[in-house]
Amino acid sequence: MKSDLEIAQEATLQPVREIAALLGLERDEIELYGDYKAKIKLSVLDTRAGRPRGKLVLCTALTPTRAGEGKTTVNIGLSMGLARLGKKAVTTLREPSLGPSFGIKGGAAGGGYSQVVPMEEINLHFTGDMHAVTAAHNLCAAIVDNHMFQGNELEIDPDAIYWPRVMDMNDRALRNVTVGQRGEGVERQTRFDITAASEVMAILCLATNPRDMRERLGRILIGWSRRGRPVTSSDIKVAGAMAALLKDAIKPNLVQTIENTPAIIHGGPFANIAHGCNSVQATKIGLMLADYCVTEAGFGADLGAEKFFDIKCRYAGLKPDCVVMVATVRALKLHGGVPLEHLSEPYAAGMAAGLDNLRKHCENMALFGVPVVVAINVFSEDSEEELALLTREVAAMGLSAVRCRVWAEGGAGATDLAAEVIRACASADGARFRLLYEDDLGLKEKIETIA
């Protein structure tokens, strides 16, 4: 079997102008980054305002395992499957981080015949958004240290600074560092985080426009003064410069799937640290330009999907029409106690033992009033007995389970799933979506509601 890289490199890409045309974008509404990448101008949000929005589909999954669930791969495949059924569909994803790309997890552009391309460029530097976030974050850190070195007018307490430095790479040696040594500033302990964990990244993805981004950047709490007063980025007068560094990064990126359907990839906050969703602007543009906008949220449904609802949908006024819950026989076996080295062996009872995990995730999603479709991401070693049992158990939950083979077959392996998603969206229309708590509820009560 060919590798993901070989498949991606053999793909025939269309010029990004043609991909933009599929979404109805004019030539002056995109900024080219070579032949196959482009930035979408934010003016699109104004010129398309008032248009009927498309259907919003969230791809999430059961609790992640080392076996891999293929959530991004299913997301991309579903958008291609919808296109094969004659629907104008777009996938909206987060940008890969270089840390995981060069680590155990690997890239985040899908796999097999369900990828976004140009895969190598997307997984590496792409359009430079990650580097812009890194620069904006580290500018703030540098100004903090320089302010203290130049007299510390705000009386910032060196032991009460929350703002670290960041880089888009895994480097254990930099988790704890000492800065300001040998008279080059105020000596203090700090650390490096990964760029995807930066608050700047979360702000970029939640901002509704450049002005909103600038205001959010100005409210960053960097630490406390010796008098116990909060110190913000506005206090050290760096927020405007940070916004300037992000002037291009705030624009969503347009690329394509391996089947030449549109893909908007923008932002990359981790779900275990931030809210784990692509940018509000990318999703809104997708909804304005397509019949179906297929998006995703990081980690399992109890983390990324709930943050998608509780944070992103709340702030952006989004109403999802369908949740696609990705599940695999392999992952269910792991949750059922089957050792990793035995996952390729048929063992329906072991898979059945892990079904409580899937069941609970589906129950949680139902609380938000959104219809759930279970996508069984089929692996070649899955037995018919296991797949049939999983389908029956999902039916017993009152849900539809659809097999998909997007890794091996691309969009053709997702047409059944796409048809079921279309039916689910038609029954929902966003009207039943509900948030689980009100904004003015106390923090303790909010936590208890989610728990």
C-alpha atoms as one frame of an Amber mdcrd trajectory, in Angstrom:
protein
   0.000   0.000   0.000   1.268   3.457  -0.857   2.190   5.827   1.948   0.220
   8.995   2.675   3.083  11.030   1.242   3.173   9.021  -1.990  -0.587   9.345
  -2.432  -0.482  13.094  -1.775   2.407  13.651  -4.178   0.644  11.722  -6.942
  -2.519  13.821  -6.605  -3.387  16.209  -9.426  -3.952  19.614  -7.863  -6.104
  22.338  -9.373  -4.950  25.974  -9.239  -6.310  27.531  -6.070  -8.161  30.141
  -8.148 -10.320  27.316  -9.499 -10.963  26.005  -5.988 -11.987  29.518  -4.952
 -14.376  29.666  -7.903 -16.122  26.520  -6.623 -17.071  28.553  -3.556 -18.094
  31.574  -5.605 -15.067  33.623  -4.574 -13.906  36.295  -6.993 -10.249  36.722
  -7.924  -9.938  39.910  -5.885 -11.292  38.134  -2.778  -8.250  35.912  -2.327
  -4.520  36.542  -1.902  -2.342  33.941  -3.602   0.441  32.120  -1.756   1.777
  30.291  -4.780  -0.331  28.157  -7.116  -2.161  26.012  -4.561  -2.597  28.118
  -1.421  -4.423  31.367  -0.803  -5.680  33.644   1.941  -9.372  34.567   1.928
  -9.929  38.273   2.479 -12.077  39.108   5.490 -14.199  41.421   3.350 -16.009
  38.243   2.268 -17.758  38.273   5.647 -19.285  41.650   4.775 -20.068  41.111
   1.101 -21.790  37.773   1.835 -23.615  38.944   4.960 -27.300  38.083   4.916
 -26.893  34.991   2.766 -28.662  31.819   3.930 -26.114  29.822   5.872 -25.173
  26.264   5.066 -25.450  23.292   7.395 -22.825  23.042  10.133 -21.529  19.516
  10.776 -19.144  18.803  13.652 -16.826  15.795  13.444 -15.777  14.500  16.841
 -14.845  11.117  18.282 -14.839   8.792  21.237 -11.958   9.055  23.727  -8.673
   9.081  21.742  -6.381   6.068  21.866  -2.936   5.140  20.627  -4.648   3.155
  17.873  -5.900   6.354  16.241  -9.492   7.086  15.295  -9.001   8.964  12.006
 -11.233  11.912  12.887  -9.559  14.341  10.479  -9.491  11.681   7.767 -13.241
  11.089   8.179 -13.898  14.844   8.234 -12.145  15.327   4.903 -13.711  12.193
   3.420 -17.192  13.302   4.472 -16.789  16.641   2.707 -15.689  14.795  -0.438
 -18.593  12.360  -0.067 -21.049  15.255   0.141 -19.538  16.687  -3.039 -20.033
  13.347  -4.783 -23.729  13.601  -3.899 -23.926  16.968  -5.626 -23.651  19.174
  -2.544 -21.389  22.202  -2.290 -19.277  21.212   0.703 -16.183  22.562   2.413
 -14.060  21.107   5.181 -12.769  23.562   7.788  -9.818  22.332   9.826  -7.103
  23.504  12.192  -3.541  24.040  11.033  -0.985  21.374  11.980   1.646  22.173
  14.594   5.273  21.306  13.876   5.606  19.719  17.320   3.185  16.834  16.704
   4.153  16.716  13.017   7.706  15.766  14.001   6.566  13.704  16.995   4.712
  10.439  17.510   1.356  11.777  16.301   2.555  12.968  12.900   0.859  15.429
  10.578  -2.736  16.623  10.583  -3.708  16.597   6.915  -5.697  13.353   6.910
  -4.467  10.096   5.463  -4.648   7.690   2.552  -7.055   8.895  -0.124  -8.678
  11.368   2.257  -6.187  14.203   2.583  -5.868  17.940   2.155  -3.137  19.059
  -0.209  -0.428  20.231  -0.754   0.110  17.987   2.253   3.802  18.684   2.884
   3.329  22.454   2.834   0.260  22.316   5.081   2.109  20.160   7.617   5.216
  22.358   7.582   5.258  26.169   7.351   2.009  26.541   5.350   1.306  30.294
   5.041   3.283  31.306   8.122   0.384  31.702  10.557   2.063  29.635  13.276
   5.214  31.725  13.010   3.193  34.946  13.223   1.517  33.727  16.421   4.928
  32.748  17.794   6.338  36.193  17.017   3.366  38.054  18.519   3.496  35.989
  21.693   7.254  36.334  22.131   7.144  40.068  21.438   4.918  40.414  24.494
   7.325  38.285  26.551  10.289  40.387  25.420   8.514  43.639  26.297   7.692
  42.311  29.776  11.352  41.583  30.492  12.503  44.835  28.911  10.012  46.824
  30.995  11.481  45.383  34.188  15.037  45.957  32.953  14.287  49.609  32.113
  13.130  50.517  35.617   9.906  48.546  36.085   7.518  51.489  36.316   4.556
  49.123  36.774   6.364  47.280  39.593   5.832  43.917  37.892   6.641  41.068
  40.273   9.174  38.776  38.516   7.816  35.836  40.515   4.211  36.511  39.455
   4.547  36.592  35.657   2.240  34.161  33.887   3.380  34.875  30.331   5.963
  32.332  29.076   7.668  32.156  25.692   6.593  29.793  22.905   7.976  27.905
  19.930   6.267  25.588  17.464   8.354  22.541  18.292   8.662  19.869  20.970
  11.745  20.656  23.077  11.741  19.200  26.570  14.946  21.053  27.520  13.125
  24.395  27.314  10.219  23.553  29.597  12.010  25.301  32.468  14.574  28.030
  31.751  16.250  30.976  33.453  16.265  34.318  31.621  18.028  37.596  32.373
  21.298  35.982  33.432  24.647  37.833  33.590  23.007  41.238  33.808  20.975
  40.849  30.608  17.741  41.721  32.388  15.986  40.672  35.583  16.934  37.086
  36.312  13.867  34.887  36.731  12.475  31.444  36.014  10.160  30.951  33.055
   9.385  28.334  30.405   8.664  27.678  26.742   5.246  26.345  25.723   4.297
  25.127  22.265   2.768  27.775  19.985  -0.569  25.975  19.751  -0.908  26.447
  23.528  -0.474  30.217  23.314  -3.338  32.447  24.384  -2.589  34.417  21.224
  -3.601  31.364  19.188  -6.874  31.054  21.089  -7.549  34.764  20.560  -6.814
  34.510  16.834  -9.365  31.714  16.520 -12.119  33.321  18.616 -11.810  36.848
  17.205 -14.686  37.900  14.959 -12.685  40.630  13.172  -9.348  42.507  13.463
 -10.776  45.046  15.912 -12.094  42.298  18.166  -8.697  40.578  17.985  -6.926
  43.799  18.980  -9.227  44.261  21.971  -8.775  40.664  23.106  -4.997  40.949
  22.796  -5.132  44.019  25.018  -6.899  42.109  27.791  -4.194  39.442  28.176
  -3.174  39.081  31.825   0.605  38.794  31.877   1.073  38.808  35.648   0.769
  40.851  38.833   2.517  43.836  40.338   4.182  43.799  43.738   1.141  45.717
  44.999  -1.152  42.881  43.915  -2.560  44.633  40.856  -3.152  42.797  37.558
  -0.838  43.759  34.694  -2.140  43.381  31.143  -0.596  43.612  27.702  -2.282
  47.005  27.305  -0.474  48.242  30.408   2.894  47.561  28.757   1.594  48.985
  25.442   2.325  45.937  23.289  -1.147  44.829  22.136  -1.169  47.004  19.012
   2.200  45.689  17.869   1.025  42.122  18.466  -2.041  42.775  16.318   0.183
  44.182  13.559   2.182  40.944  13.505  -1.083  39.030  13.041  -2.536  41.174
  10.245  -2.185  38.389   7.659  -2.485  35.440  10.029  -6.067  36.449  10.840
  -7.139  35.650   7.263  -8.283  32.020   6.699  -6.311  29.790   4.324  -7.840
  28.120   1.269  -6.477  24.846  -0.128  -8.098  21.684  -1.521  -8.755  18.043
  -0.788  -7.189  15.256  -2.778 -10.408  15.215  -4.867 -10.150  18.958  -5.603
 -12.935  20.082  -3.275 -12.448  23.196  -1.101 -10.743  23.114   2.290 -10.364
  26.087   4.643  -7.612  25.573   7.216  -7.027  28.202   9.865  -5.679  28.377
  13.412  -4.567  25.535  15.618  -5.327  25.748  19.359  -4.908  22.452  21.210
  -8.090  21.102  22.821  -6.394  19.933  26.022  -5.120  23.472  26.681  -7.359
  25.859  24.734 -10.691  25.299  22.967  -9.415  23.034  20.179 -11.316  24.471
  17.197 -10.391  26.244  13.985 -11.135  29.956  13.695 -14.581  31.483  13.991
 -13.950  33.381  10.766 -13.053  30.238   8.807 -16.218  28.491   9.956 -18.427
  31.499   9.233 -16.949  31.887   5.758 -17.490  28.177   5.131 -21.143  28.495
   6.155 -21.616  31.519   3.893 -20.072  29.904   0.823 -21.152  26.244   0.993
 -24.227  24.094   1.531 -22.354  22.016   4.108 -19.475  23.123   6.316 -17.770
  20.129   7.944 -15.596  21.151  10.877 -13.847  19.412  13.766 -12.827  19.786
  17.398  -9.767  18.268  19.050  -9.500  15.143  21.183 -12.690  13.316  22.220
 -16.232  14.655  22.335 -15.989  15.270  26.086 -13.211  17.786  25.450 -13.146
  19.345  21.981 -16.822  18.970  21.084 -18.046  20.373  24.387 -15.643  23.306
  24.060 -16.884  23.791  20.506 -20.417  24.130  21.883 -19.672  25.902  25.175
 -17.124  28.386  23.841 -17.000  28.706  20.055 -20.721  28.378  19.323 -21.580
  30.603  22.275 -19.261  33.459  21.254 -19.861  33.170  17.513 -23.599  32.496
  17.568 -23.176  29.217  15.673 -25.829  26.497  15.646 -24.592  23.052  14.583
 -26.984  20.855  12.625 -25.347  17.459  13.115 -22.610  15.718  15.100 -20.615
  12.932  13.453 -19.155  10.676  16.138 -16.146   8.816  14.731 -15.574   5.365
  16.206 -13.339   2.444  15.310 -13.366  -1.208  16.268  -9.709  -0.842  17.258
 -10.345   2.022  19.682 -13.305   0.245  21.267 -11.141  -2.830  21.813  -8.555
  -0.721  23.611 -11.262   0.807  25.787 -12.472  -2.732  26.437  -9.077  -3.789
  27.764  -7.606  -5.508  24.692  -3.803  -4.986  24.567  -2.494  -2.826  21.733
  -0.524  -5.688  20.189  -3.705  -7.791  19.829  -5.960  -5.207  18.182  -5.625
  -6.818  14.752  -7.063 -10.082  16.039 -10.862 -10.575  15.784 -12.383 -10.231
  19.252 -15.975  -9.006  19.259 -16.370  -9.469  23.007 -13.400  -7.209  23.672
 -14.884  -4.546  21.432 -18.271  -4.839  23.140 -16.582  -4.237  26.496 -15.499
  -0.803  25.293 -18.911   0.336  24.065 -19.702   2.250  27.260 -17.170   4.855
  26.157 -18.943   5.458  22.852 -22.355   5.342  24.502 -21.479   8.045  27.034
 -20.049  10.371  24.391 -23.227  10.028  22.325 -25.390  10.687  25.381 -23.404
  13.839  26.141 -23.850  15.148  22.609 -27.595  14.499  22.741 -27.845  16.895
  25.708 -27.104  19.748  23.295 -30.097  18.821  21.138 -28.050  18.006  18.031
 -28.652  14.764  16.075 -25.748  12.314  16.242 -24.561  10.004  13.463 -21.930
   7.390  14.317 -19.283   7.006  11.609 -17.554   3.632  11.819 -14.107   4.246
  10.381 -13.350   0.797   8.970  -9.857  -0.703   9.091  -8.844  -3.602   6.855
  -8.419  -6.006   9.791 -11.913  -5.366  11.212 -14.009  -8.536  11.099 -17.576
  -8.598   9.812 -18.695  -9.970  13.180 -17.207  -6.966  14.975 -18.636  -4.447
  12.523 -22.101  -6.022  12.604 -22.105  -6.081  16.408 -21.063  -2.428  16.563
 -23.830  -1.467  14.131 -26.442  -3.323  16.210 -25.253  -1.784  19.469 -25.391
   1.724  18.025 -28.898   1.036  16.719 -29.850  -0.040  20.247 -28.763   3.443
  21.377 -31.347   4.848  18.961 -28.693   6.139  16.555 -27.571   5.440  13.000
 -24.190   3.818  12.412 -22.638   4.108   8.964 -19.468   2.404   7.802 -16.978
   4.546   5.931 -13.765   3.634   4.142 -12.353   7.028   3.298  -8.703   6.120
   3.905  -8.824   3.477   1.174 -11.555   4.867  -1.088 -11.655   8.636  -0.575
 -15.007  10.340  -1.066 -16.504   7.190  -2.571 -16.055   5.536   0.811 -18.146
   8.223   2.515 -21.227   8.598   0.306 -23.382   6.487   2.643 -22.214   8.582
   5.581 -22.849  11.771   3.605 -26.399  10.656   2.787 -27.107   9.978   6.467
 -25.664  13.355   7.461 -27.909  15.070   4.902 -30.937  13.329   6.436 -29.869
  14.263   9.959 -29.332  17.909   9.015 -32.731  18.070   7.333 -34.354  16.938
  10.571 -32.447  19.444  12.721 -32.040  22.789  10.953 -30.119  24.087  13.986
 -33.366  24.810  15.812 -32.898  22.221  18.554 -29.361  23.198  19.528 -29.121
  24.463  23.088 -26.356  25.534  25.423 -26.226  23.838  28.807 -25.659  26.926
  30.947 -26.189  30.681  30.811 -23.330  33.176  30.669 -24.203  34.755  34.016
 -24.072  31.463  35.917 -21.306  31.235  38.529 -18.060  29.428  37.680 -18.746
  26.636  40.179 -22.236  26.094  38.779 -20.906  26.024  35.209 -18.359  23.355
  36.117 -20.986  21.298  37.918 -23.323  21.562  34.919 -20.661  20.245  32.548
 -19.583  17.527  34.974
